[in-house]
Amino acid sequence: MPCLSGSRIRGWLVVRILATCLLCICGLRSSVARTLFIFLGFREIYLVCLVYIPTPTWSNHHNIWRDAQVPQRTFSYYHPESRGLDFAGLMDDIKNAPNGSFFLLHACAHNPTGVDPTEEQWREISYQFKLKNHFPFFDMAYQGFASGDPERDAKAIRIFLEDGHQIGCAQSYAKNMGLYGQRAGCLSILCEDEMQAVAVKSQLQQIARPMYSNPPVHGALVVSIILNDPELKSLWLTEVKGMADRIIGMRKALRENLESLGSPLSWEHVTNQIGMFCYSGMTPEQVDRLTNEYHIYMTRNGRISMAGVTTGNVAYLANAIHDVTKSN
Protein backbone atom coordinates (compact mmCIF):
# COMPACT_ATOMS: atom_id res chain seq x y z
CA MET A 1 0.00 0.00 0.00
CA PRO A 2 2.88 2.50 0.24
CA CYS A 3 2.32 5.37 -2.21
CA LEU A 4 5.95 5.22 -3.33
CA SER A 5 6.24 1.69 -4.69
CA GLY A 6 9.68 0.11 -4.58
CA SER A 7 12.94 1.40 -3.23
CA ARG A 8 13.97 3.13 -6.47
CA ILE A 9 11.82 5.34 -8.69
CA ARG A 10 13.35 6.50 -11.97
CA GLY A 11 16.79 6.65 -10.48
CA TRP A 12 15.58 8.26 -7.25
CA LEU A 13 15.94 6.43 -3.97
CA VAL A 14 13.20 6.16 -1.39
CA VAL A 15 14.00 6.19 2.31
CA ARG A 16 11.12 4.51 4.08
CA ILE A 17 10.63 3.84 7.76
CA LEU A 18 7.72 1.64 8.82
CA ALA A 19 7.49 1.83 12.57
CA THR A 20 5.35 2.60 15.55
CA CYS A 21 5.69 5.95 17.36
CA LEU A 22 7.73 7.74 14.69
CA LEU A 23 4.56 9.33 13.34
CA CYS A 24 1.71 11.02 15.09
CA ILE A 25 -1.65 10.05 13.64
CA CYS A 26 -2.17 12.17 10.52
CA GLY A 27 1.11 14.01 10.94
CA LEU A 28 4.72 14.14 11.96
CA ARG A 29 6.14 14.49 15.41
CA SER A 30 7.69 17.93 15.88
CA SER A 31 11.25 16.61 15.96
CA VAL A 32 10.69 14.83 12.64
CA ALA A 33 9.21 18.00 11.20
CA ARG A 34 12.23 20.00 12.35
CA THR A 35 14.66 17.49 10.85
CA LEU A 36 12.84 17.56 7.51
CA PHE A 37 13.73 21.22 7.27
CA ILE A 38 17.34 20.56 8.28
CA PHE A 39 18.22 17.77 5.88
CA LEU A 40 16.28 19.27 2.99
CA GLY A 41 18.49 22.31 3.42
CA PHE A 42 15.68 24.85 3.79
CA ARG A 43 17.46 26.83 6.47
CA GLU A 44 20.75 26.88 4.57
CA ILE A 45 19.49 27.34 1.01
CA TYR A 46 16.42 29.54 1.32
CA LEU A 47 15.88 32.79 3.12
CA VAL A 48 12.30 31.74 3.73
CA CYS A 49 12.14 28.82 6.19
CA LEU A 50 8.45 28.27 6.87
CA VAL A 51 5.70 25.83 6.05
CA TYR A 52 2.52 26.58 4.10
CA ILE A 53 -0.58 24.86 5.52
CA PRO A 54 -4.08 24.80 3.95
CA THR A 55 -7.00 26.71 5.43
CA PRO A 56 -8.54 24.86 7.14
CA THR A 57 -6.51 21.79 8.10
CA TRP A 58 -6.32 19.15 10.81
CA SER A 59 -5.90 21.27 13.95
CA ASN A 60 -2.87 19.37 15.22
CA HIS A 61 -0.85 20.33 12.15
CA HIS A 62 -0.46 23.79 13.68
CA ASN A 63 0.68 22.34 17.00
CA ILE A 64 3.25 20.08 15.34
CA TRP A 65 4.95 22.80 13.34
CA ARG A 66 4.74 25.31 16.17
CA ASP A 67 6.45 22.85 18.49
CA ALA A 68 9.07 22.27 15.76
CA GLN A 69 9.73 26.03 15.84
CA VAL A 70 8.93 26.33 12.14
CA PRO A 71 6.98 29.50 11.20
CA GLN A 72 3.66 28.88 9.48
CA ARG A 73 1.75 30.52 6.67
CA THR A 74 -1.60 29.44 5.28
CA PHE A 75 -2.80 29.01 1.73
CA SER A 76 -6.34 29.14 0.39
CA TYR A 77 -8.18 25.83 0.14
CA TYR A 78 -11.84 25.78 1.18
CA HIS A 79 -14.54 27.95 -0.38
CA PRO A 80 -17.30 28.43 2.25
CA GLU A 81 -19.94 29.71 -0.16
CA SER A 82 -19.75 26.70 -2.49
CA ARG A 83 -18.59 24.33 0.28
CA GLY A 84 -16.03 23.16 -2.25
CA LEU A 85 -12.46 23.86 -3.30
CA ASP A 86 -11.18 27.41 -3.69
CA PHE A 87 -9.02 26.38 -6.62
CA ALA A 88 -8.39 29.89 -7.91
CA GLY A 89 -7.28 31.09 -4.49
CA LEU A 90 -5.14 27.99 -3.98
CA MET A 91 -3.33 28.48 -7.29
CA ASP A 92 -2.78 32.19 -6.60
CA ASP A 93 -1.20 31.40 -3.24
CA ILE A 94 1.07 28.76 -4.79
CA LYS A 95 2.19 31.24 -7.45
CA ASN A 96 2.74 34.04 -4.93
CA ALA A 97 4.73 31.97 -2.42
CA PRO A 98 8.53 32.48 -2.60
CA ASN A 99 10.31 30.05 -4.89
CA GLY A 100 11.28 26.82 -3.15
CA SER A 101 8.61 26.98 -0.45
CA PHE A 102 7.57 23.99 1.67
CA PHE A 103 3.88 23.03 1.32
CA LEU A 104 1.88 20.57 3.42
CA LEU A 105 -0.75 18.85 1.24
CA HIS A 106 -3.52 16.39 2.10
CA ALA A 107 -3.16 13.48 -0.34
CA CYS A 108 -6.86 12.50 -0.21
CA ALA A 109 -10.00 12.86 1.90
CA HIS A 110 -9.02 16.29 3.21
CA ASN A 111 -9.57 16.73 6.94
CA PRO A 112 -11.80 18.46 7.97
CA THR A 113 -13.56 19.46 4.73
CA GLY A 114 -13.78 16.25 2.68
CA VAL A 115 -12.95 18.41 -0.35
CA ASP A 116 -10.22 17.17 -2.71
CA PRO A 117 -8.90 18.58 -6.00
CA THR A 118 -9.87 16.66 -9.15
CA GLU A 119 -7.18 14.74 -11.03
CA GLU A 120 -6.88 17.57 -13.54
CA GLN A 121 -6.56 20.13 -10.74
CA TRP A 122 -3.83 18.03 -9.11
CA ARG A 123 -1.96 18.08 -12.43
CA GLU A 124 -2.20 21.87 -12.56
CA ILE A 125 -1.01 22.10 -8.94
CA SER A 126 1.94 19.81 -9.71
CA TYR A 127 2.85 21.87 -12.78
CA GLN A 128 2.84 25.09 -10.76
CA PHE A 129 4.93 23.47 -8.01
CA LYS A 130 7.48 22.51 -10.67
CA LEU A 131 7.64 26.06 -12.00
CA LYS A 132 8.13 27.46 -8.49
CA ASN A 133 10.44 24.67 -7.27
CA HIS A 134 8.18 24.12 -4.23
CA PHE A 135 8.61 21.06 -2.02
CA PRO A 136 5.39 19.00 -1.57
CA PHE A 137 5.00 17.10 1.68
CA PHE A 138 1.93 14.85 1.66
CA ASP A 139 -0.07 13.86 4.72
CA MET A 140 -2.00 10.67 3.95
CA ALA A 141 -4.15 9.50 6.85
CA TYR A 142 -7.16 8.15 4.93
CA GLN A 143 -5.84 6.15 1.98
CA GLY A 144 -8.70 3.94 0.83
CA PHE A 145 -11.36 5.88 2.71
CA ALA A 146 -11.95 8.42 -0.06
CA SER A 147 -12.85 6.18 -3.00
CA GLY A 148 -12.57 2.71 -1.48
CA ASP A 149 -9.49 2.04 -3.62
CA PRO A 150 -6.05 2.74 -2.04
CA GLU A 151 -4.44 2.94 -5.49
CA ARG A 152 -6.92 5.54 -6.68
CA ASP A 153 -6.51 7.51 -3.46
CA ALA A 154 -2.74 7.71 -4.10
CA LYS A 155 -3.27 9.41 -7.47
CA ALA A 156 -2.16 12.86 -6.34
CA ILE A 157 1.16 11.52 -5.12
CA ARG A 158 1.70 9.53 -8.31
CA ILE A 159 1.06 12.65 -10.39
CA PHE A 160 3.80 14.48 -8.53
CA LEU A 161 6.14 11.50 -8.97
CA GLU A 162 5.45 11.37 -12.70
CA ASP A 163 6.31 15.07 -12.92
CA GLY A 164 9.69 14.46 -11.30
CA HIS A 165 9.19 16.12 -7.92
CA GLN A 166 11.26 15.32 -4.87
CA ILE A 167 8.57 14.64 -2.26
CA GLY A 168 7.91 13.53 1.29
CA CYS A 169 4.93 11.50 2.47
CA ALA A 170 3.68 10.68 5.98
CA GLN A 171 1.17 7.83 6.05
CA SER A 172 -0.93 6.64 8.95
CA TYR A 173 -2.37 3.14 9.22
CA ALA A 174 -4.59 4.08 12.16
CA LYS A 175 -7.85 4.13 10.24
CA ASN A 176 -7.41 1.91 7.21
CA MET A 177 -5.70 -0.86 9.22
CA GLY A 178 -7.72 -0.42 12.41
CA LEU A 179 -4.54 0.30 14.38
CA TYR A 180 -5.47 3.55 16.10
CA GLY A 181 -3.94 2.47 19.43
CA GLN A 182 -0.71 1.21 17.86
CA ARG A 183 0.51 4.48 16.29
CA ALA A 184 1.77 2.70 13.16
CA GLY A 185 2.74 4.74 10.14
CA CYS A 186 5.19 5.07 7.29
CA LEU A 187 7.44 8.03 6.49
CA SER A 188 8.80 8.05 2.91
CA ILE A 189 11.29 10.55 1.53
CA LEU A 190 12.26 10.53 -2.15
CA CYS A 191 16.02 11.17 -2.47
CA GLU A 192 18.15 12.08 -5.46
CA ASP A 193 20.84 9.44 -4.96
CA GLU A 194 22.20 6.85 -2.57
CA MET A 195 24.41 9.37 -0.74
CA GLN A 196 21.42 11.61 0.07
CA ALA A 197 19.35 8.58 1.08
CA VAL A 198 22.03 7.49 3.56
CA ALA A 199 22.17 10.99 5.03
CA VAL A 200 18.40 11.24 5.36
CA LYS A 201 18.12 7.82 6.96
CA SER A 202 20.85 8.64 9.49
CA GLN A 203 19.02 11.85 10.48
CA LEU A 204 15.81 9.90 11.08
CA GLN A 205 17.68 7.30 13.11
CA GLN A 206 19.16 10.06 15.27
CA ILE A 207 15.64 11.27 16.01
CA ALA A 208 14.38 7.80 16.86
CA ARG A 209 17.21 6.90 19.24
CA PRO A 210 16.49 9.46 22.01
CA MET A 211 12.72 9.49 21.32
CA TYR A 212 11.92 5.79 21.71
CA SER A 213 15.07 3.85 20.75
CA ASN A 214 13.23 0.68 19.66
CA PRO A 215 9.51 1.10 19.00
CA PRO A 216 6.75 -1.41 19.81
CA VAL A 217 6.76 -3.69 16.79
CA HIS A 218 3.24 -5.15 16.92
CA GLY A 219 1.47 -2.54 14.78
CA ALA A 220 4.18 -2.40 12.13
CA LEU A 221 4.25 -6.21 11.88
CA VAL A 222 0.47 -6.35 11.43
CA VAL A 223 0.75 -3.94 8.48
CA SER A 224 3.73 -5.78 7.02
CA ILE A 225 2.11 -9.21 7.27
CA ILE A 226 -1.12 -8.05 5.63
CA LEU A 227 0.56 -6.21 2.76
CA ASN A 228 2.95 -9.07 2.01
CA ASP A 229 0.35 -11.85 2.04
CA PRO A 230 -1.72 -11.78 -1.20
CA GLU A 231 -4.72 -13.48 0.41
CA LEU A 232 -4.74 -11.21 3.48
CA LYS A 233 -4.16 -8.13 1.36
CA SER A 234 -7.08 -9.02 -0.89
CA LEU A 235 -9.32 -9.49 2.15
CA TRP A 236 -8.13 -6.19 3.61
CA LEU A 237 -8.81 -4.33 0.34
CA THR A 238 -12.34 -5.79 0.27
CA GLU A 239 -12.97 -4.62 3.84
CA VAL A 240 -11.59 -1.13 3.17
CA LYS A 241 -13.90 -0.80 0.17
CA GLY A 242 -16.78 -2.00 2.31
CA MET A 243 -16.11 0.73 4.88
CA ALA A 244 -15.75 3.43 2.22
CA ASP A 245 -18.91 2.32 0.41
CA ARG A 246 -20.87 2.37 3.68
CA ILE A 247 -19.77 5.95 4.35
CA ILE A 248 -20.68 6.96 0.79
CA GLY A 249 -24.07 5.33 1.31
CA MET A 250 -24.63 7.27 4.53
CA ARG A 251 -23.79 10.52 2.74
CA LYS A 252 -26.46 9.74 0.15
CA ALA A 253 -28.98 8.79 2.83
CA LEU A 254 -28.35 11.94 4.87
CA ARG A 255 -28.78 14.18 1.84
CA GLU A 256 -31.96 12.38 0.73
CA ASN A 257 -33.46 12.65 4.21
CA LEU A 258 -32.71 16.38 4.42
CA GLU A 259 -34.18 17.02 0.98
CA SER A 260 -37.28 14.96 1.73
CA LEU A 261 -37.89 17.14 4.80
CA GLY A 262 -38.19 20.14 2.49
CA SER A 263 -35.00 21.86 3.61
CA PRO A 264 -34.60 25.22 1.84
CA LEU A 265 -30.82 24.74 1.75
CA SER A 266 -28.70 22.91 -0.77
CA TRP A 267 -27.10 19.74 0.59
CA GLU A 268 -25.23 18.72 -2.55
CA HIS A 269 -21.95 19.16 -0.70
CA VAL A 270 -22.81 16.21 1.56
CA THR A 271 -22.40 13.82 -1.39
CA ASN A 272 -19.80 15.89 -3.26
CA GLN A 273 -17.35 15.72 -0.36
CA ILE A 274 -15.51 12.46 0.33
CA GLY A 275 -13.86 10.57 3.15
CA MET A 276 -14.73 10.29 6.81
CA PHE A 277 -15.89 13.86 7.35
CA CYS A 278 -18.62 16.12 6.08
CA TYR A 279 -18.02 19.85 6.42
CA SER A 280 -21.69 20.66 6.86
CA GLY A 281 -21.58 24.44 6.81
CA MET A 282 -23.49 24.68 10.08
CA THR A 283 -22.58 27.52 12.42
CA PRO A 284 -21.20 27.03 15.95
CA GLU A 285 -24.58 28.16 17.31
CA GLN A 286 -26.41 25.54 15.26
CA VAL A 287 -23.98 22.87 16.42
CA ASP A 288 -24.62 23.94 20.01
CA ARG A 289 -28.34 23.44 19.47
CA LEU A 290 -27.73 19.94 18.12
CA THR A 291 -25.77 19.14 21.26
CA ASN A 292 -28.10 20.72 23.77
CA GLU A 293 -31.44 19.80 22.23
CA TYR A 294 -30.73 16.53 20.41
CA HIS A 295 -27.59 15.14 22.10
CA ILE A 296 -25.77 15.04 18.76
CA TYR A 297 -22.08 15.79 19.06
CA MET A 298 -19.61 17.17 16.52
CA THR A 299 -16.88 19.81 16.41
CA ARG A 300 -18.20 23.37 16.49
CA ASN A 301 -16.96 24.06 12.96
CA GLY A 302 -19.79 21.81 11.75
CA ARG A 303 -17.64 18.81 10.86
CA ILE A 304 -19.70 15.60 10.94
CA SER A 305 -17.92 12.28 11.40
CA MET A 306 -19.70 10.25 8.74
CA ALA A 307 -18.40 7.02 10.25
CA GLY A 308 -20.82 7.63 13.13
CA VAL A 309 -23.86 7.89 10.85
CA THR A 310 -25.82 4.64 10.50
CA THR A 311 -29.05 3.40 8.96
CA GLY A 312 -30.47 3.49 12.48
CA ASN A 313 -29.71 7.15 13.25
CA VAL A 314 -29.55 8.93 9.89
CA ALA A 315 -33.22 9.96 9.95
CA TYR A 316 -32.90 11.33 13.49
CA LEU A 317 -29.75 13.23 12.49
CA ALA A 318 -31.42 14.68 9.40
CA ASN A 319 -34.48 15.83 11.38
CA ALA A 320 -32.26 17.54 13.96
CA ILE A 321 -30.12 19.26 11.32
CA HIS A 322 -33.26 20.38 9.48
CA ASP A 323 -34.70 21.84 12.67
CA VAL A 324 -31.63 23.94 13.53
CA THR A 325 -30.98 25.12 9.95
CA LYS A 326 -34.47 25.66 8.48
CA SER A 327 -34.65 29.28 9.65
CA ASN A 328 -31.74 30.04 7.33
Number of C-alpha atoms within 10 A of each C-alpha: 17 17 22 21 10 10 13 16 16 9 11 17 20 27 22 21 18 21 22 23 22 24 22 19 24 23 25 26 19 20 18 21 18 18 17 19 18 15 15 15 12 18 13 12 10 13 11 16 18 19 18 20 22 19 16 15 19 17 10 14 19 16 13 20 23 15 15 18 14 17 14 13 14 15 19 20 24 23 16 11 9 12 20 19 21 17 16 11 15 18 18 13 16 20 16 10 17 15 17 20 21 22 22 20 19 27 25 29 25 26 23 23 30 26 26 24 21 12 12 11 14 18 17 14 21 23 16 16 23 19 12 17 16 22 21 24 22 21 23 27 24 26 27 25 25 24 20 24 16 21 14 14 21 19 17 25 26 17 18 20 18 12 14 14 20 19 19 22 26 25 27 28 24 20 17 21 16 11 18 14 9 19 21 29 29 20 23 22 21 23 23 16 13 15 10 18 19 13 14 22 16 12 16 19 14 12 16 17 11 9 13 12 11 12 17 15 14 14 24 22 15 14 20 14 12 17 17 11 11 11 10 13 17 13 12 16 18 13 15 22 19 14 18 22 16 18 25 24 16 21 27 15 20 26 18 17 18 22 17 10 14 10 19 13 13 11 17 15 20 25 18 16 24 26 28 26 24 23 22 18 20 16 14 14 13 18 22 19 18 19 15 11 11 14 11 16 16 15 12 15 16 22 21 23 17 20 16 12 19 17 12 8 11 19 18 15 19 20 16 19 22 19 15 18 16 12 9 7
